[in-house]
């Protein structure tokens, strides 16, 4: 059975990596009092003082897309269509291996995305596959100083 959302540990790591908690569309209620095996993610944002944000598969894909879309602005500060570069995250299922594969399609000449374009994550759960890819992208785009926080 596939997961509904990120686990408690995955949610904590995304927050530590700097993901905006407003992008979460679910939450772990009473996560401090209950182990993962009893607690379950609930839809909605919850009480952000007591509940832990969680990301569904669609929220993870939206967040991943935000990291790999780059708006290029010309010298006048105007965004033009020919300056828009994008890599699109694609999630597919390989039935022979029983794995969910998250990878990128698209084209960009931006050197900061050179290594990201070849990234691929293969996991038995779609949430885990996209979560792994999102963490790898964030780490690849951050400077070493950012990761020490």
VOPAGU-2260 file (C-alpha; in pm, 1 decimal, decimal comma):
REM VOPAGU-2260
SITE   aa  ch    i         X         Y         Z
SITE  UNK   A    0       0,0       0,0       0,0
SITE  UNK   A    1     134,5     342,2     -93,5
SITE  UNK   A    2     180,8     616,0     163,3
SITE  UNK   A    3     -54,7     913,9     178,4
SITE  UNK   A    4     214,8    1164,4     265,9
SITE  UNK   A    5     567,0    1213,2     394,9
SITE  UNK   A    6     654,2    1033,2     715,7
SITE  UNK   A    7     726,1    1223,8    1035,3
SITE  UNK   A    8    1102,0    1193,2     976,7
SITE  UNK   A    9    1070,1    1293,5     611,7
SITE  UNK   A   10     862,0    1597,9     708,8
SITE  UNK   A   11    1120,4    1703,7     966,1
SITE  UNK   A   12    1399,5    1672,0     708,3
SITE  UNK   A   13    1211,0    1880,3     448,7
SITE  UNK   A   14    1162,4    2153,7     707,6
SITE  UNK   A   15    1532,1    2137,8     799,4
SITE  UNK   A   16    1620,7    2170,7     428,9
SITE  UNK   A   17    1415,3    2490,0     416,0
SITE  UNK   A   18    1093,8    2383,0     243,0
SITE  UNK   A   19     818,6    2636,0     311,9
SITE  UNK   A   20     567,8    2464,3     542,3
SITE  UNK   A   21     289,1    2653,7     364,4
SITE  UNK   A   22     338,4    2416,1      70,3
SITE  UNK   A   23     229,8    2121,2     289,0
SITE  UNK   A   24    -126,1    2006,2     231,6
SITE  UNK   A   25    -146,5    1756,8     519,6
SITE  UNK   A   26     -27,4    1731,8     878,7
SITE  UNK   A   27      64,4    1482,2    1148,0
SITE  UNK   A   28    -167,4    1536,2    1444,1
SITE  UNK   A   29     -36,1    1451,2    1791,2
SITE  UNK   A   30     290,3    1333,0    1634,5
SITE  UNK   A   31     486,8    1396,1    1953,8
SITE  UNK   A   32     267,3    1162,8    2160,6
SITE  UNK   A   33     208,4     881,1    1912,1
SITE  UNK   A   34     455,7     660,8    1726,5
SITE  UNK   A   35     444,9     649,7    1343,7
SITE  UNK   A   36     266,9     315,9    1356,4
SITE  UNK   A   37     -34,8     465,8    1538,5
SITE  UNK   A   38     -40,3     821,6    1408,4
SITE  UNK   A   39    -147,2     898,4    1052,4
SITE  UNK   A   40    -136,4    1207,1     830,4
SITE  UNK   A   41    -454,8    1413,7     807,9
SITE  UNK   A   42    -557,5    1644,6     525,6
SITE  UNK   A   43    -541,9    2018,3     577,9
SITE  UNK   A   44    -284,2    2240,6     739,4
SITE  UNK   A   45    -376,8    2167,1    1102,0
SITE  UNK   A   46    -253,4    2361,5    1401,8
SITE  UNK   A   47      98,1    2458,9    1299,9
SITE  UNK   A   48     199,6    2513,5    1664,2
SITE  UNK   A   49     119,6    2154,0    1760,9
SITE  UNK   A   50      98,2    1953,7    1439,2
SITE  UNK   A   51     379,0    1866,8    1199,1
SITE  UNK   A   52     329,4    1960,3     831,8
SITE  UNK   A   53     322,0    1671,4     584,4
SITE  UNK   A   54     333,7    1668,8     205,4
SITE  UNK   A   55     114,4    1451,0     -16,7
SITE  UNK   A   56     244,4    1321,5    -349,1
SITE  UNK   A   57      87,8    1612,1    -538,2
SITE  UNK   A   58     229,7    1868,9    -293,6
SITE  UNK   A   59     576,9    1713,0    -329,9
SITE  UNK   A   60     554,5    1725,2    -710,0
SITE  UNK   A   61     441,5    2090,2    -699,0
SITE  UNK   A   62     727,2    2178,4    -465,3
SITE  UNK   A   63     978,1    1990,4    -682,1
SITE  UNK   A   64     852,9    2177,9    -989,1
SITE  UNK   A   65     912,0    2508,2    -807,9
SITE  UNK   A   66    1278,6    2413,6    -762,1
SITE  UNK   A   67    1344,9    2326,0   -1126,4
SITE  UNK   A   68    1158,3    2607,7   -1302,0
SITE  UNK   A   69    1376,8    2908,2   -1361,3
SITE  UNK   A   70    1251,3    3243,0   -1483,4
SITE  UNK   A   71    1507,0    3428,5   -1689,9
SITE  UNK   A   72    1466,8    3803,2   -1686,4
SITE  UNK   A   73    1617,8    4027,9   -1949,0
SITE  UNK   A   74    1832,4    4333,1   -1869,5
SITE  UNK   A   75    1519,6    4549,3   -1827,1
SITE  UNK   A   76    1382,7    4314,6   -1562,5
SITE  UNK   A   77    1113,3    4176,8   -1792,2
SITE  UNK   A   78    1034,7    3807,0   -1811,7
SITE  UNK   A   79    1012,7    3696,5   -2173,1
SITE  UNK   A   80     882,9    3365,7   -2308,6
SITE  UNK   A   81    1206,7    3274,4   -2484,2
SITE  UNK   A   82    1395,1    3318,7   -2156,1
SITE  UNK   A   83    1190,6    3061,1   -1963,4
SITE  UNK   A   84    1381,7    2738,2   -1897,5
SITE  UNK   A   85    1223,2    2439,3   -1728,2
SITE  UNK   A   86    1283,0    2081,4   -1626,5
SITE  UNK   A   87     963,8    1887,6   -1563,6
SITE  UNK   A   88     956,2    1616,9   -1295,8
SITE  UNK   A   89     807,3    1295,6   -1434,5
SITE  UNK   A   90     684,3    1011,8   -1214,4
SITE  UNK   A   91     639,8     670,0   -1374,2
SITE  UNK   A   92     594,1     310,7   -1258,6
SITE  UNK   A   93     813,4      23,2   -1376,5
SITE  UNK   A   94     592,0    -282,8   -1327,7
SITE  UNK   A   95     875,7    -527,2   -1399,7
SITE  UNK   A   96    1079,9    -387,3   -1108,9
SITE  UNK   A   97     778,9    -270,0    -902,3
SITE  UNK   A   98     943,4      69,2    -859,6
SITE  UNK   A   99     830,7     428,2    -889,9
SITE  UNK   A  100    1078,5     634,6   -1089,5
SITE  UNK   A  101    1109,9    1010,2   -1055,9
SITE  UNK   A  102    1325,5    1184,2   -1316,3
SITE  UNK   A  103    1333,4    1502,8   -1521,5
SITE  UNK   A  104    1243,6    1577,9   -1878,6
SITE  UNK   A  105    1298,0    1901,8   -2060,4
SITE  UNK   A  106    1590,5    2104,1   -2170,3
SITE  UNK   A  107    1792,3    2373,4   -2007,3
SITE  UNK   A  108    2138,3    2509,8   -2067,2
SITE  UNK   A  109    2158,6    2659,1   -1718,0
SITE  UNK   A  110    2481,1    2522,9   -1567,8
SITE  UNK   A  111    2329,7    2504,5   -1217,9
SITE  UNK   A  112    2083,0    2244,7   -1349,2
SITE  UNK   A  113    2334,5    2033,4   -1542,4
SITE  UNK   A  114    2363,4    1767,0   -1270,8
SITE  UNK   A  115    1996,3    1783,0   -1178,3
SITE  UNK   A  116    1880,4    1683,7   -1524,9
SITE  UNK   A  117    2046,4    1342,7   -1494,7
SITE  UNK   A  118    1914,2    1267,7   -1144,4
SITE  UNK   A  119    1679,1     975,5   -1099,3
SITE  UNK   A  120    1512,5     825,8    -791,9
SITE  UNK   A  121    1373,9     471,4    -780,4
SITE  UNK   A  122    1167,1     361,2    -480,2
SITE  UNK   A  123     884,2     118,3    -411,1
SITE  UNK   A  124     656,4     404,9    -303,1
SITE  UNK   A  125     578,2     715,1    -514,4
SITE  UNK   A  126     595,2     951,8    -214,9
SITE  UNK   A  127     938,1     814,9    -122,8
SITE  UNK   A  128    1062,0     848,5    -481,7
SITE  UNK   A  129     960,6    1214,1    -516,4
SITE  UNK   A  130    1073,4    1295,5    -159,9
SITE  UNK   A  131    1420,1    1151,1    -234,5
SITE  UNK   A  132    1442,4    1351,2    -557,3
SITE  UNK   A  133    1330,6    1673,6    -387,6
SITE  UNK   A  134    1593,2    1636,4    -114,0
SITE  UNK   A  135    1863,7    1566,3    -374,0
SITE  UNK   A  136    1764,6    1873,6    -577,9
SITE  UNK   A  137    1762,2    2101,3    -273,5
SITE  UNK   A  138    2103,8    1975,4    -164,8
SITE  UNK   A  139    2242,0    2012,1    -518,9
SITE  UNK   A  140    2122,8    2373,1    -544,8
SITE  UNK   A  141    2231,5    2488,4    -199,3
SITE  UNK   A  142    2576,2    2608,6    -117,1
SITE  UNK   A  143    2774,7    2412,8     144,7
SITE  UNK   A  144    2726,0    2699,5     390,9
SITE  UNK   A  145    2346,7    2668,8     361,4
SITE  UNK   A  146    2357,4    2299,0     444,0
SITE  UNK   A  147    2549,3    2352,8     769,0
SITE  UNK   A  148    2259,5    2538,3     931,2
